[in-house]
């Protein structure tokens, strides 16, 4: 049985607790659901150089890809802001690379939730034509 949205929100909130955000104090957690029902979590990790900072959404997707996952159904993004916050532009493009039709669920601290399909949020995302990957 696939996990429900509440389970994904819980996993994202648990990841958010581990966020390393000493500069912005903007802690974000994410939970990414694969097509086969596995969940990968991520949090944002800031760095003094700012450019080396990684968002929660990308932490989750990079972990999933490292584990062999390539197809995703949805991602939940939680923040401590009152209103929901959608993924940034870089995260949108990284998510789009794998699953343009995935659902984005953004949840604010108040519990307010916004849902949107990634292709509607990012209608003309950049993708190169993929060459067939070789099996390792």
C-alpha positions in Angstrom: 0.0 0.0 0.0 1.5 3.3 -1.0 2.1 5.9 1.7 -0.5 8.7 2.1 0.2 12.4 2.1 0.2 12.6 5.9 3.0 10.1 6.0 5.0 12.1 3.5 4.4 15.4 5.4 5.6 13.7 8.6 8.7 12.4 6.9 9.4 15.9 5.5 8.9 17.5 8.9 11.3 15.0 10.4 13.9 15.8 7.8 13.3 19.6 8.4 14.5 19.1 12.0 17.9 18.2 10.6 18.2 21.2 8.4 21.5 23.1 8.7 20.5 26.8 8.2 22.6 29.0 10.4 22.6 31.9 8.0 19.0 32.2 6.8 17.3 30.4 9.6 15.0 29.1 6.8 14.7 25.3 7.6 13.2 23.2 4.9 12.3 19.5 4.7 11.3 17.4 1.8 9.9 13.9 1.2 10.0 12.4 -2.3 7.8 9.5 -3.3 9.1 7.2 -6.1 6.8 5.3 -8.5 7.5 2.1 -6.6 6.4 3.7 -3.2 9.8 4.3 -1.6 10.2 7.6 0.2 13.5 9.6 0.2 13.8 12.6 2.6 16.0 15.6 2.5 16.8 18.9 4.3 18.5 22.1 3.2 22.2 22.4 4.1 23.7 25.9 4.0 27.3 26.8 3.5 29.3 29.9 4.2 29.9 30.4 0.5 26.1 30.3 -0.1 26.7 28.9 -3.6 27.5 25.5 -2.1 24.2 25.5 -0.3 21.8 22.6 -1.2 18.0 22.7 -1.0 16.0 20.0 0.7 14.3 19.0 -2.6 17.7 18.4 -4.3 19.0 16.6 -1.2 16.1 14.2 -1.4 16.3 13.7 -5.2 20.1 13.2 -5.2 19.8 10.6 -2.5 17.1 8.8 -4.5 19.1 8.9 -7.7 22.2 7.6 -5.8 20.0 4.7 -4.7 18.9 4.0 -8.3 15.5 5.7 -8.4 14.6 7.7 -11.5 10.8 8.1 -11.5 8.9 10.1 -9.0 5.2 10.6 -8.2 5.3 13.6 -5.8 7.3 15.6 -3.4 6.2 17.3 -0.2 8.0 20.5 0.9 7.6 21.9 4.4 8.9 25.1 5.8 8.4 27.1 9.0 6.8 29.9 7.1 3.2 30.5 7.7 2.2 30.0 4.0 3.4 27.2 1.8 6.6 27.8 -0.2 7.2 26.2 -3.6 10.6 24.9 -4.8 13.1 27.4 -6.1 14.0 27.5 -9.8 17.0 25.3 -9.6 15.0 22.6 -7.7 12.2 22.9 -10.2 14.6 22.2 -13.1 16.2 19.2 -11.2 12.8 17.7 -10.5 11.7 18.3 -14.0 14.7 16.4 -15.3 13.2 13.2 -13.9 9.4 13.6 -13.6 7.8 16.7 -15.2 4.3 15.4 -14.2 5.1 14.9 -10.5 2.9 16.5 -8.0 4.3 19.2 -5.7 2.7 19.6 -2.3 3.9 22.6 -0.3 2.9 22.8 3.3 3.2 25.9 5.5 3.7 25.9 9.3 0.0 26.8 9.6 -0.9 23.6 7.9 -2.1 25.4 4.7 -1.3 23.3 1.7 -0.9 24.1 -2.0 -0.8 21.4 -4.7 0.3 21.7 -8.3 1.7 19.6 -11.0 5.4 20.4 -11.7 4.7 20.9 -15.4 2.1 23.6 -14.5 4.5 25.3 -12.1 7.4 25.1 -14.5 5.7 24.9 -17.9 8.8 25.1 -20.2 11.5 23.4 -18.1 14.9 22.8 -19.7 15.7 19.2 -20.7 18.4 17.9 -23.0 17.5 14.8 -25.0 18.5 11.8 -23.0 20.8 9.2 -24.3 20.2 5.6 -23.3 21.9 4.9 -20.0 24.2 1.9 -19.8 23.5 -0.7 -17.1 26.4 -1.0 -14.6 
